[in-house]
Amino acid sequence: MKQSKGYRAFAFVILFLLAVFFIFPLYWIITGSFKTAAAINAQQPQWFPLEPTLMNYTKLFSQPAFQWLANTVIMAVGAMVLTCLTAALAGYALAKKRFYGRKILFSLLVCAMALPKQVIVIPLLQEMNFLHLHDTLWAVILPTVGWPFGVFLMKQFSETIPTEMLEAARVDGAGELRTFFSVVFPMIKPGVGALAIFTFVNSWNDYFLQLIMLNSRTQWTISLGIARLQGEMASDFGLIMAGAALAAIPIVAIFIAFQKYFTQGIAMGAVKG
């Protein structure tokens, strides 16, 4: 009993230290956004703003920050919804349908996971130019929709669906779409939740693709806008921290909203493994 209590206390201390380690950067960004330039650049750091100010947010909102944030939310949510839908359908087909070339197609998807995005960015750029979508949010959304990792993840979850339930749905007269949305989707919902978080964060933080595809100031995302706030000779760190704090809000909100499904997805993947 004493060993068990000691182990729990040790685990609690380790988890607490890890939580502080990972939360501290967010805390520093939020508190730094309310500090003056003198407090930020002082040799002795202020762990809490002694003279809080809203000047950084005033300067931030003098820029089209809300438009940048709205562009980023539209881009990330659109990519998340389309990726989850297409990946769930493709993963289900690869897991439960038998057709010619299925193994070859899946092998190509696995190989595509090894390709860095920098390798295919030029073909993607040419494709978006051909479709007249360059410098639009669609140029950032569509390349994310065909994410091989999402298809791979949903295929692994779809493998756990009992074939008998699919056959029973067909006997009851359900079509393919009704079978998918009524039987398959509720069973793979934890995996979809995990994929939603992965896709949203990946799209939100994909600065490289946004930099290549978006040129107009009105089409910038919050990441591009924050990067442009840095001066050539000096940087206003308070203004940058205010932009980073504003950009962190939707990510935290999405993670809280899908946390239950994310935890269930990770647990199901661990049990399956």
Backbone bond lengths (Angstrom), bond angles and torsions (degrees), N, CA, C in turn:
res aa  C-N    CA-C-N  psi(-1)  N-CA   C-N-CA  omega(-1)  CA-C   N-CA-C  phi
1 M - - - 1.460 - - 1.530 111.07 -
2 K 1.367 115.72 -42.91 1.458 119.88 179.51 1.526 110.69 -64.79
3 Q 1.346 116.40 -39.28 1.459 119.39 178.08 1.525 111.36 -64.25
4 S 1.349 116.43 -38.79 1.467 120.59 178.58 1.527 110.87 -64.09
5 K 1.336 117.88 -43.40 1.460 120.69 178.58 1.522 110.97 -65.45
6 G 1.340 115.86 -40.03 1.456 118.75 177.84 1.514 112.44 -64.06
7 Y 1.324 116.21 -39.28 1.464 120.34 177.95 1.524 110.79 -64.93
8 R 1.340 117.55 -41.77 1.453 120.73 179.08 1.517 111.47 -64.28
9 A 1.349 115.94 -41.84 1.463 119.05 178.94 1.525 110.84 -64.09
10 F 1.333 116.63 -41.14 1.465 120.46 178.86 1.520 110.72 -64.95
11 A 1.346 116.93 -42.94 1.471 120.66 178.66 1.523 110.88 -64.02
12 F 1.341 117.00 -38.56 1.463 120.64 179.31 1.528 110.62 -63.99
13 V 1.324 116.42 -42.64 1.473 119.91 -179.95 1.525 110.25 -63.99
14 I 1.327 117.35 -43.99 1.465 120.85 -179.65 1.519 110.83 -63.30
15 L 1.343 116.91 -45.72 1.457 120.25 179.61 1.524 111.52 -64.74
16 F 1.320 116.75 -37.40 1.466 120.22 178.36 1.526 110.91 -64.83
17 L 1.323 116.98 -43.04 1.463 120.42 178.74 1.528 111.13 -64.95
18 L 1.337 116.61 -40.23 1.467 119.56 177.45 1.522 111.05 -64.88
19 A 1.340 117.15 -40.50 1.462 120.67 178.68 1.526 110.80 -62.16
20 V 1.329 116.47 -43.81 1.464 120.26 178.21 1.528 110.03 -63.65
21 F 1.326 116.70 -40.83 1.465 121.20 -178.41 1.526 111.40 -61.85
22 F 1.339 117.31 -40.96 1.459 120.68 -177.60 1.534 112.66 -83.58
23 I 1.328 117.75 -28.42 1.459 120.72 -178.13 1.522 111.34 -84.01
24 F 1.316 117.66 -25.26 1.464 120.60 -174.86 1.531 113.14 -57.46
25 P 1.361 120.84 -43.53 1.478 118.37 178.13 1.525 113.21 -57.88
26 L 1.355 116.73 -40.40 1.464 119.15 177.93 1.522 110.80 -65.47
27 Y 1.329 116.29 -40.43 1.464 120.42 177.55 1.525 110.52 -62.05
28 W 1.331 117.27 -41.86 1.458 121.11 -178.37 1.528 111.33 -66.74
29 I 1.339 116.32 -36.40 1.466 119.88 177.94 1.522 110.75 -66.91
30 I 1.335 116.38 -45.77 1.465 119.80 -177.29 1.522 110.63 -66.04
31 T 1.319 118.02 -47.19 1.462 119.88 179.37 1.527 111.31 -67.23
32 G 1.342 116.69 -36.10 1.459 119.71 179.26 1.512 112.88 -65.59
33 S 1.329 116.38 -27.48 1.467 119.02 179.81 1.525 111.88 -69.87
34 F 1.347 117.49 -15.43 1.469 121.34 178.84 1.525 111.94 -104.84
35 K 1.330 118.43 8.12 1.460 122.01 -179.37 1.519 110.73 -97.40
36 T 1.314 114.56 156.14 1.461 120.19 173.66 1.528 109.30 -79.01
37 A 1.323 115.77 165.58 1.466 120.03 179.71 1.520 110.80 -61.94
38 A 1.325 117.45 -36.85 1.465 120.63 179.44 1.522 111.07 -65.03
39 A 1.335 117.42 -39.68 1.460 120.56 179.88 1.525 111.65 -69.07
40 I 1.318 116.39 -36.63 1.468 119.56 -179.84 1.516 110.96 -68.92
41 N 1.329 117.31 -40.06 1.461 121.66 -175.99 1.523 113.26 -91.36
42 A 1.337 117.72 4.50 1.459 120.37 179.95 1.529 110.46 -66.78
43 Q 1.341 115.27 148.48 1.461 119.35 -179.81 1.522 111.51 -66.34
44 Q 1.323 116.56 -37.50 1.454 120.70 177.04 1.528 108.83 -95.40
45 P 1.321 117.96 114.54 1.479 119.77 -173.99 1.521 112.14 -67.20
46 Q 1.308 115.48 144.44 1.461 122.42 172.46 1.527 108.51 -96.05
47 W 1.311 116.58 115.93 1.459 120.04 -177.36 1.520 111.64 -73.97
48 F 1.318 116.00 -17.00 1.465 121.34 177.02 1.526 107.16 -145.50
49 P 1.336 118.95 137.67 1.476 120.10 -177.13 1.525 111.62 -63.76
50 L 1.334 115.57 114.42 1.457 120.52 179.92 1.520 111.54 -75.84
51 E 1.319 116.87 -30.76 1.462 122.29 176.77 1.529 108.90 -124.61
52 P 1.334 118.17 75.84 1.476 120.28 -175.36 1.522 111.65 -62.39
53 T 1.312 114.16 143.82 1.463 120.81 -179.08 1.523 109.77 -141.53
54 L 1.320 115.89 151.52 1.461 122.21 176.46 1.530 111.63 -102.98
55 M 1.336 116.15 12.14 1.450 120.22 -176.82 1.527 111.69 -61.56
56 N 1.338 116.75 -36.75 1.465 119.68 -179.60 1.526 110.98 -63.86
57 Y 1.330 116.96 -41.33 1.463 119.87 179.08 1.531 110.85 -72.45
58 T 1.335 117.13 -31.66 1.462 119.45 175.96 1.527 110.55 -63.09
59 K 1.337 116.33 -43.95 1.465 120.01 177.88 1.525 111.11 -68.05
60 L 1.334 116.34 -34.66 1.462 119.56 179.72 1.524 111.00 -66.28
61 F 1.333 116.33 -44.14 1.457 119.64 -177.47 1.519 112.57 -77.42
62 S 1.327 116.83 -9.47 1.465 118.77 169.62 1.520 111.02 -72.30
63 Q 1.331 116.00 -20.40 1.455 122.30 170.43 1.540 107.99 -87.11
64 P 1.335 118.12 163.79 1.481 118.89 176.33 1.525 111.84 -75.49
65 A 1.344 116.13 56.01 1.465 120.47 -175.08 1.520 111.69 -66.13
66 F 1.339 117.53 -39.32 1.459 119.79 -179.66 1.531 110.79 -65.46
67 Q 1.315 116.80 -35.54 1.461 119.23 177.25 1.521 110.79 -68.16
68 W 1.335 117.20 -40.88 1.459 120.35 175.73 1.525 110.89 -61.27
69 L 1.332 115.49 -42.50 1.462 119.60 179.46 1.521 110.79 -65.98
70 A 1.337 117.23 -41.86 1.465 120.66 178.55 1.524 110.71 -63.25
71 N 1.341 117.47 -41.25 1.466 120.57 177.20 1.525 110.93 -60.55
72 T 1.321 116.31 -41.88 1.468 120.30 -178.63 1.522 111.18 -67.58
73 V 1.331 116.70 -41.66 1.469 120.04 179.22 1.525 110.46 -64.04
74 I 1.349 116.93 -44.87 1.464 120.29 179.14 1.516 110.24 -61.52
75 M 1.324 116.43 -43.57 1.455 120.87 -179.38 1.528 111.69 -64.34
76 A 1.328 117.44 -47.75 1.459 120.99 -176.33 1.529 111.68 -70.24
77 V 1.335 117.31 -42.64 1.471 119.97 179.70 1.529 110.66 -67.61
78 G 1.345 116.95 -42.01 1.465 119.47 177.28 1.514 112.40 -60.79
79 A 1.339 116.28 -44.45 1.463 120.06 177.91 1.521 110.94 -64.89
80 M 1.323 117.44 -38.37 1.468 121.18 -179.28 1.526 110.93 -64.79
81 V 1.333 117.50 -47.63 1.469 121.15 -177.38 1.533 110.82 -65.48
82 L 1.328 116.25 -48.64 1.466 119.59 -177.95 1.525 111.68 -66.50
83 T 1.324 117.28 -39.30 1.467 120.26 179.69 1.519 111.47 -66.16
84 C 1.333 116.86 -44.48 1.469 119.78 179.47 1.525 111.15 -62.48
85 L 1.331 117.24 -40.76 1.463 120.74 -178.75 1.526 111.22 -67.72
86 T 1.333 116.62 -51.79 1.469 119.47 -177.65 1.523 111.87 -67.93
87 A 1.331 117.40 -39.26 1.472 120.21 179.97 1.523 111.06 -66.99
88 A 1.346 117.04 -38.74 1.468 119.66 178.84 1.531 110.91 -65.18
89 L 1.327 117.01 -42.95 1.471 120.16 178.68 1.527 111.15 -66.20
90 A 1.331 116.98 -45.66 1.466 120.08 -179.00 1.519 111.39 -67.10
91 G 1.335 117.13 -41.16 1.458 120.04 178.66 1.522 112.51 -64.18
92 Y 1.323 116.20 -39.52 1.466 120.18 176.85 1.521 110.98 -64.28
93 A 1.337 116.91 -42.48 1.468 119.58 179.56 1.524 111.49 -64.47
94 L 1.323 117.71 -41.55 1.458 120.51 -179.81 1.517 112.19 -69.85
95 A 1.326 116.92 -28.24 1.462 119.97 -176.83 1.524 112.75 -85.75
96 K 1.343 116.81 -37.42 1.468 119.59 -169.57 1.523 114.45 -117.32
97 K 1.301 118.56 -7.95 1.458 120.66 178.70 1.528 109.42 -103.98
98 R 1.306 115.21 145.72 1.462 120.87 178.43 1.522 108.44 -113.78
99 F 1.333 116.13 111.46 1.453 120.58 -179.69 1.530 108.64 -144.39
100 Y 1.320 114.90 162.55 1.466 120.76 -176.12 1.534 109.91 -68.04
101 G 1.331 115.42 131.59 1.460 121.28 178.54 1.512 114.37 85.41
102 R 1.351 117.51 10.16 1.464 119.80 -177.47 1.525 111.36 -63.36
103 K 1.316 117.66 -44.43 1.464 120.57 -178.71 1.526 111.57 -68.29
104 I 1.320 116.07 -37.11 1.468 119.74 178.74 1.537 109.78 -65.62
105 L 1.333 115.73 -42.72 1.459 120.08 179.71 1.524 111.13 -62.92
106 F 1.325 115.95 -42.14 1.455 119.26 179.13 1.533 110.78 -66.41
107 S 1.326 117.11 -37.87 1.470 120.48 177.48 1.523 111.23 -63.16
108 L 1.334 116.85 -38.58 1.456 120.26 177.58 1.536 111.16 -65.70
109 L 1.324 116.49 -37.49 1.457 119.78 177.20 1.526 111.23 -64.32
110 V 1.334 116.13 -41.82 1.471 119.68 178.56 1.524 110.23 -64.41
111 C 1.329 116.76 -40.63 1.469 119.71 177.71 1.528 111.10 -64.88
112 A 1.331 116.57 -36.50 1.463 120.09 179.85 1.522 111.85 -65.44
113 M 1.339 117.30 -25.55 1.456 120.27 177.92 1.521 111.73 -65.52
114 A 1.329 116.87 -24.94 1.464 120.68 -178.88 1.522 113.24 -82.68
115 L 1.329 117.33 -10.20 1.463 120.56 -178.20 1.527 110.08 -84.20
116 P 1.327 118.40 123.69 1.470 119.52 174.02 1.518 110.96 -70.13
117 K 1.318 116.12 150.91 1.460 120.51 -177.09 1.524 111.74 -63.43
118 Q 1.334 117.34 -26.58 1.464 119.77 -179.68 1.524 111.84 -64.29
119 V 1.340 117.33 -24.61 1.452 120.54 -179.03 1.526 111.55 -72.70
120 I 1.322 116.85 -34.35 1.468 120.60 -174.10 1.520 112.56 -105.69
121 V 1.329 117.80 7.66 1.461 119.46 -175.37 1.530 111.40 -68.16
122 I 1.334 118.71 -34.50 1.467 120.40 178.98 1.530 111.28 -67.24
123 P 1.357 119.09 -48.02 1.478 117.48 173.87 1.528 113.10 -59.18
124 L 1.336 117.11 -37.66 1.470 119.53 177.57 1.520 111.22 -63.68
125 L 1.325 116.43 -41.13 1.457 120.08 178.97 1.525 111.39 -64.18
126 Q 1.324 117.03 -42.65 1.460 120.64 177.54 1.523 111.11 -64.87
127 E 1.315 116.68 -37.80 1.463 120.17 178.79 1.522 111.07 -65.61
128 M 1.326 117.16 -43.34 1.466 120.21 178.76 1.526 111.04 -65.73
129 N 1.333 117.46 -36.15 1.470 120.04 175.85 1.525 111.41 -64.87
130 F 1.330 115.98 -40.38 1.462 120.54 179.55 1.526 111.14 -64.32
131 L 1.333 116.16 -36.69 1.457 120.88 179.65 1.532 112.71 -85.49
132 H 1.338 116.97 1.39 1.462 122.45 -178.87 1.528 111.55 59.20
133 L 1.333 115.49 37.81 1.459 121.17 179.86 1.521 112.64 -112.00
134 H 1.325 116.54 -1.64 1.461 118.88 179.65 1.526 110.41 -63.25
135 D 1.324 115.60 144.09 1.461 123.03 -177.28 1.525 111.75 66.62
136 T 1.328 116.21 28.47 1.460 122.27 170.56 1.527 108.15 -128.78
137 L 1.320 116.53 162.64 1.464 119.85 -179.87 1.526 111.82 -65.28
138 W 1.339 117.30 -25.50 1.461 119.81 178.11 1.527 111.45 -63.50
139 A 1.320 117.00 -27.90 1.462 120.45 179.26 1.521 112.00 -67.80
140 V 1.337 117.01 -20.13 1.460 121.55 177.15 1.525 111.02 -98.61
141 I 1.336 116.92 -28.56 1.460 120.68 -177.55 1.527 111.79 -76.65
142 L 1.334 116.75 -50.43 1.465 120.46 -172.08 1.534 113.91 -61.75
143 P 1.349 120.88 -41.63 1.472 118.22 177.65 1.521 113.90 -62.29
144 T 1.333 116.87 -25.02 1.461 119.99 179.31 1.524 112.17 -78.65
145 V 1.332 116.45 -26.66 1.469 120.24 -176.09 1.533 110.98 -61.97
146 G 1.318 117.07 -38.48 1.456 119.26 179.86 1.514 112.59 -87.18
147 W 1.334 117.13 48.26 1.469 122.15 -176.78 1.525 109.43 -78.24
148 P 1.339 119.57 113.21 1.477 120.38 -177.52 1.520 113.02 -60.68
149 F 1.319 117.02 -34.65 1.469 118.96 179.99 1.518 111.57 -61.17
150 G 1.330 117.28 -37.66 1.455 120.11 179.23 1.515 112.05 -63.45
151 V 1.334 117.00 -42.63 1.470 120.64 177.59 1.526 110.21 -64.09
152 F 1.319 116.28 -43.31 1.469 120.67 179.24 1.526 110.86 -61.05
153 L 1.333 117.25 -45.21 1.463 120.81 -179.35 1.515 111.17 -63.24
154 M 1.342 117.95 -43.66 1.453 120.48 -177.79 1.524 111.87 -71.61
155 K 1.323 117.37 -29.26 1.463 119.82 175.31 1.522 109.84 -64.86
156 Q 1.324 116.96 -41.58 1.466 119.87 -180.00 1.531 111.19 -64.26
157 F 1.311 117.43 -37.70 1.468 119.87 177.94 1.527 110.78 -72.60
158 S 1.313 117.38 -36.68 1.466 120.20 -179.19 1.518 112.07 -68.70
159 E 1.319 117.10 -23.09 1.466 119.95 177.73 1.522 112.09 -62.64
160 T 1.333 117.29 -25.33 1.465 121.42 -177.03 1.526 112.80 -80.94
161 I 1.340 118.16 -6.44 1.472 121.00 -178.03 1.527 108.86 -75.52
162 P 1.335 118.88 125.39 1.473 120.34 178.04 1.532 110.95 -63.83
163 T 1.306 116.08 132.36 1.461 121.28 179.21 1.524 111.56 -64.26
164 E 1.325 116.34 -29.13 1.459 120.16 -179.40 1.521 111.93 -62.02
165 M 1.345 116.89 -35.39 1.462 119.54 179.86 1.525 111.07 -68.31
166 L 1.320 117.08 -36.27 1.461 120.67 177.76 1.529 110.51 -67.84
167 E 1.333 116.36 -40.78 1.460 119.95 178.47 1.524 111.11 -65.95
168 A 1.342 116.92 -37.73 1.468 120.16 177.98 1.529 110.82 -64.92
169 A 1.313 117.06 -37.62 1.468 120.14 178.09 1.521 110.81 -65.66
170 R 1.328 116.76 -39.05 1.477 119.55 178.52 1.530 110.65 -67.66
171 V 1.319 116.86 -37.37 1.467 119.90 178.00 1.526 110.36 -63.68
172 D 1.324 116.84 -35.19 1.463 120.71 178.83 1.516 112.25 -75.67
173 G 1.325 117.40 -1.60 1.463 120.88 176.62 1.517 114.85 92.01
174 A 1.322 118.30 13.02 1.463 120.42 179.79 1.519 110.47 -76.89
175 G 1.325 116.66 137.82 1.449 121.35 175.60 1.513 111.19 -79.95
176 E 1.341 115.77 -176.57 1.462 119.81 -176.39 1.522 111.74 -64.96
177 L 1.337 116.95 -46.07 1.456 119.11 -178.35 1.526 111.81 -67.25
178 R 1.325 116.50 -40.96 1.458 118.80 178.83 1.518 110.89 -66.43
179 T 1.323 117.28 -37.93 1.465 120.53 176.86 1.527 110.64 -62.71
180 F 1.319 115.20 -41.63 1.465 118.46 -178.28 1.527 110.96 -65.93
181 F 1.341 117.23 -51.03 1.457 119.81 -173.86 1.531 112.80 -77.22
182 S 1.336 118.20 -24.57 1.463 120.32 -178.14 1.526 113.09 -94.24
183 V 1.321 117.21 -30.28 1.464 120.75 -174.66 1.523 111.52 -113.52
184 V 1.314 116.57 -51.47 1.465 120.79 -172.61 1.521 111.59 -73.63
185 F 1.333 116.61 -50.91 1.460 119.66 -172.87 1.530 113.13 -59.73
186 P 1.352 120.53 -43.73 1.468 118.00 177.89 1.526 113.31 -60.60
187 M 1.327 117.56 -28.92 1.464 119.82 -178.09 1.526 112.52 -80.29
188 I 1.329 117.61 -26.54 1.466 120.19 -179.93 1.528 111.46 -103.93
189 K 1.336 117.09 13.43 1.465 120.40 -177.88 1.533 112.67 -58.82
190 P 1.351 119.96 -40.03 1.475 117.46 176.16 1.524 112.96 -59.56
191 G 1.326 116.90 -38.92 1.458 119.29 177.37 1.516 112.06 -66.65
192 V 1.330 116.67 -37.75 1.460 120.51 177.27 1.530 110.32 -64.81
193 G 1.324 116.88 -39.01 1.460 120.13 176.96 1.519 112.39 -62.57
194 A 1.335 116.17 -43.81 1.464 119.45 176.96 1.521 111.27 -63.44
195 L 1.339 116.58 -42.42 1.458 120.19 178.52 1.516 111.25 -64.90
196 A 1.335 117.44 -35.07 1.465 120.63 179.01 1.523 110.64 -61.13
197 I 1.324 116.84 -43.50 1.468 119.87 179.22 1.518 110.23 -66.05
198 F 1.332 116.96 -46.63 1.464 120.37 179.61 1.532 111.16 -57.75
199 T 1.337 116.04 -45.64 1.464 120.33 -176.74 1.520 111.31 -67.97
200 F 1.324 117.28 -43.23 1.458 120.64 -178.80 1.527 110.58 -62.20
201 V 1.321 117.26 -47.95 1.468 120.70 -179.22 1.524 110.80 -66.14
202 N 1.342 116.74 -40.77 1.461 120.26 179.45 1.531 111.46 -63.53
203 S 1.322 117.13 -42.59 1.463 120.50 178.98 1.523 111.34 -69.22
204 W 1.313 116.45 -40.31 1.460 120.82 -178.04 1.534 110.83 -63.69
205 N 1.325 116.46 -39.23 1.465 120.93 -173.96 1.523 114.12 -95.96
206 D 1.332 117.97 4.20 1.469 120.48 -176.63 1.523 109.65 -79.58
207 Y 1.316 115.33 72.30 1.463 121.01 -176.10 1.529 111.59 -64.66
208 F 1.328 117.07 -37.14 1.464 120.32 -175.83 1.526 111.61 -62.34
209 L 1.328 116.93 -48.86 1.464 119.67 -179.82 1.522 111.27 -65.76
210 Q 1.324 117.67 -38.52 1.461 121.03 178.07 1.520 110.70 -64.02
211 L 1.327 116.92 -38.91 1.459 120.72 179.78 1.525 111.79 -64.81
212 I 1.333 116.84 -35.92 1.460 121.18 -178.26 1.531 111.05 -76.97
213 M 1.322 117.13 -40.25 1.458 121.06 -170.42 1.524 114.61 -88.66
214 L 1.324 118.64 -25.71 1.461 121.66 -172.80 1.523 110.18 -113.68
215 N 1.308 115.82 122.49 1.462 121.45 -178.58 1.524 112.93 -114.15
216 S 1.321 117.50 -39.49 1.466 121.01 -175.49 1.523 110.94 -71.35
217 R 1.319 115.09 143.91 1.463 120.26 179.70 1.523 111.36 -62.04
218 T 1.316 117.23 -33.39 1.467 120.50 -179.58 1.524 112.32 -73.22
219 Q 1.332 117.91 -15.96 1.454 121.66 -179.52 1.525 112.43 -102.15
220 W 1.311 118.34 -1.90 1.461 121.12 -178.24 1.522 110.98 -61.22
221 T 1.317 115.30 150.15 1.456 122.28 169.66 1.527 108.65 -92.31
222 I 1.319 116.12 174.49 1.456 119.99 -178.34 1.519 111.14 -65.91
223 S 1.340 117.45 -31.14 1.469 120.18 178.04 1.520 111.02 -66.59
224 L 1.331 116.92 -44.51 1.464 120.33 177.22 1.516 111.15 -65.54
225 G 1.321 117.10 -39.32 1.460 120.52 179.79 1.518 111.81 -63.48
226 I 1.352 116.33 -43.84 1.468 119.77 178.79 1.523 110.66 -63.75
227 A 1.332 116.69 -39.93 1.468 119.99 179.01 1.521 111.00 -62.56
228 R 1.329 117.51 -36.44 1.459 120.52 -179.74 1.529 112.34 -74.62
229 L 1.338 117.19 -14.67 1.457 120.00 179.18 1.523 112.09 -74.43
230 Q 1.321 117.72 -16.34 1.451 121.11 179.82 1.534 109.63 -76.25
231 G 1.310 115.97 130.15 1.448 120.62 179.12 1.518 111.74 -78.09
232 E 1.326 116.31 164.52 1.465 121.21 -179.93 1.516 111.67 -73.68
233 M 1.353 117.21 -39.30 1.460 121.48 -177.41 1.525 112.18 -102.06
234 A 1.318 117.79 -25.13 1.463 121.78 -179.29 1.520 108.94 -151.01
235 S 1.319 116.09 158.70 1.461 121.45 -178.42 1.521 109.53 -123.53
236 D 1.309 115.84 137.37 1.462 122.17 174.96 1.527 106.87 -89.95
237 F 1.329 116.55 92.90 1.458 120.95 -174.00 1.524 112.32 -67.15
238 G 1.316 117.59 -30.14 1.461 119.42 176.59 1.514 111.48 -64.53
239 L 1.332 116.35 -42.32 1.465 120.73 177.33 1.516 111.12 -65.62
240 I 1.324 117.21 -40.89 1.467 120.95 179.08 1.519 110.72 -65.68
241 M 1.334 117.69 -40.79 1.467 120.87 178.47 1.523 111.09 -65.75
242 A 1.327 117.41 -35.74 1.466 119.61 176.83 1.530 110.60 -64.12
243 G 1.327 116.15 -42.34 1.466 119.23 176.26 1.516 112.38 -64.79
244 A 1.338 117.02 -39.60 1.468 119.88 178.66 1.523 111.17 -66.64
245 A 1.334 117.53 -38.13 1.470 120.52 177.31 1.517 111.02 -64.11
246 L 1.340 116.28 -41.56 1.467 120.09 177.53 1.527 110.81 -63.96
247 A 1.330 117.03 -37.69 1.463 120.58 -179.18 1.521 112.29 -71.95
248 A 1.324 118.10 -24.38 1.466 120.85 -176.99 1.526 112.74 -79.10
249 I 1.332 117.74 -20.67 1.466 120.42 -175.13 1.534 112.43 -60.20
250 P 1.358 119.96 -51.63 1.471 118.52 -178.76 1.527 113.46 -62.91
251 I 1.330 118.05 -35.10 1.464 119.79 -179.90 1.520 110.42 -64.48
252 V 1.330 116.39 -44.67 1.471 119.90 178.49 1.527 110.36 -63.44
253 A 1.333 117.35 -40.09 1.467 121.04 -179.67 1.533 111.09 -64.46
254 I 1.338 117.14 -43.17 1.463 120.39 179.37 1.518 110.69 -64.93
255 F 1.319 117.21 -41.67 1.464 119.24 -179.78 1.524 111.41 -64.59
256 I 1.332 117.25 -40.69 1.464 119.91 178.12 1.527 110.45 -64.75
257 A 1.333 117.02 -39.66 1.463 120.77 -177.70 1.529 111.49 -66.98
258 F 1.341 117.63 -37.19 1.464 121.28 -176.02 1.521 112.68 -106.07
259 Q 1.329 117.74 13.79 1.460 120.30 -175.70 1.521 111.89 -61.98
260 K 1.340 116.60 -40.64 1.462 120.01 -178.45 1.518 110.86 -61.96
261 Y 1.330 117.07 -46.45 1.460 120.59 179.95 1.523 111.35 -68.54
262 F 1.336 116.37 -34.98 1.466 119.77 178.30 1.525 110.32 -63.65
263 T 1.344 116.82 -45.35 1.464 120.47 179.37 1.528 110.90 -64.17
264 Q 1.331 117.33 -43.16 1.465 120.47 178.38 1.527 110.58 -63.86
265 G 1.329 117.27 -39.25 1.460 120.22 179.54 1.500 112.47 -64.05
266 I 1.337 116.87 -43.80 1.455 120.01 178.58 1.522 110.36 -65.33
267 A 1.360 117.22 -40.63 1.462 120.55 179.87 1.534 110.90 -64.57
268 M 1.335 117.35 -43.10 1.463 120.64 179.17 1.513 111.00 -64.32
269 G 1.335 116.57 -39.06 1.456 119.33 178.42 1.521 111.32 -65.74
270 A 1.326 117.22 -36.93 1.467 120.36 179.08 1.529 111.08 -68.25
271 V 1.345 116.50 -42.04 1.467 119.56 179.13 1.528 110.51 -65.53
272 K 1.352 115.16 -41.45 1.450 118.59 -179.98 1.519 111.04 -63.45
273 G 1.366 115.56 -40.54 1.454 118.53 179.31 1.499 111.86 -65.31
